[in-house]
């Protein structure tokens, strides 16, 4: 069901969470929430969930700037100015360095918007989780493939010159948490040598103190790509992966959040299909 909001720009600042219509978690069976809120509220919530999410997002945005007892910055729903949802969801809009590039959705939305008669109006996009808390830490992920012997050697044997497949990244933080980033939601699965690919990734917790990392490459969820991978691919050469936080500049500065975490591959090693490869941190 479509949301009941307005698609056109009508406010001082306009946010379109998850594209502005279908909201994550709103299309599961009402029976999943029935024990918690009762049959009448569950039925009403199921019908109006997409629209009601705006209230829940606003409530979720009212939080202290620091997580209790952890000394870490709390999650903030950061909207990114972009021409449309598809471009944002591909990770191609992530720069918050200039005024008006990004804004906090919800309670603090007026702090980062441009003001004055010549202010530029933007459409801001942001991803949320399916259930409370809805806020997610967002990251732009840049993947650079290498030209190792196995990878480039396989190019000569294929008419199209690519290795189809998808990439998964696992990050271990100092706090012992494990983040799994699936980089295939909007991915171009044709991974060519010596090329760069951009993705949008999210996490329930900040990825600002990464202590270990490994990457997996293998079969795509698309049957036709999986068949191509089984037939032609021998290995993927990876140069490096950059994980860049999508956050407000003042927050990055205040909490000393790294502007980029670099995960380094090796030209001598290739990722065998359906296998993991350990990466080094910030030592390319």
Buried (B, 14 or more C-beta within 10 A) or exposed (E): BEBEBEEEEEEEBBBBBBBBBEBBBBEEEBEEBBEEEEEEEBEBBBEBBBBBBBEBBBEBBEBEEEBEEEEBBBBBBBBBBBEEBEBBBBBBBBEBEEBBBBBBBBBBBEEBBBEEEEEEEBBBBBBBBEEEBBBBBBBBBBBBBBBBEBBBBBBEEBEEEBBBBBBBBBBBBEEEBEBEBBBBEBBBBBBBBEBEBBBBBBBEBBBBBBEBBBBBBBBBEBEEBBEBBEEBBEBBBBBBBBBBBBBBBEBBEEBEBBEEBBBBBBEEBBBBBEBBBEBBBEEB
